[in-house]
Amino acid sequence: MNGTFAKRGFQAVLTMFFVFGGLLLTNRAEAQKVVVTNQQAAPQQQQNWLTEQDAKSVLETEMSSLKDQLQNLTPGTPTYNNVYVHLSFFLGIYQDIDAGSTVSQAVAASLAFDDVVMAQVSKSTRDALYDEAVDLLSK
């Protein structure tokens, strides 16, 4: 019985991951429009970004680690939610790069996520996520 429950729990998390990915894909055009406005208000610093291929590799490693952490956490807890937001954030950046954006563009677009998960994240948390992405994806 415990094996079945664990399997269904994992399937539920996996399903949420794919549903969220679909939500990210549907909100990208609007996110790009908002980023232009944000960049006009506060120009971003020049960064020495990784290449797109290197950035994708780093993001894959980071997302794999976050997925492993999620499996050992209880859904709905603050720790689970924090890891889930990080995973969602990095997935959005990865998808933008995979769709042809530069690393700089993908990280900038990450500030304008207009989806269910990121809508519930405070500005200070978004700023911290952005700083983390810059640290992770720049040389």
Secondary structure as GFF3:
##gff-version 3
##sequence-region A 1 139
A	DSSP	alpha_helix	2	26	.	.	.	ID=ss1
A	DSSP	alpha_helix	28	41	.	.	.	ID=ss2
A	DSSP	alpha_helix	52	71	.	.	.	ID=ss3
A	DSSP	alpha_helix	78	98	.	.	.	ID=ss4
A	DSSP	alpha_helix	103	110	.	.	.	ID=ss5
A	DSSP	three_ten_helix	118	120	.	.	.	ID=ss6
A	DSSP	alpha_helix	123	137	.	.	.	ID=ss7
###
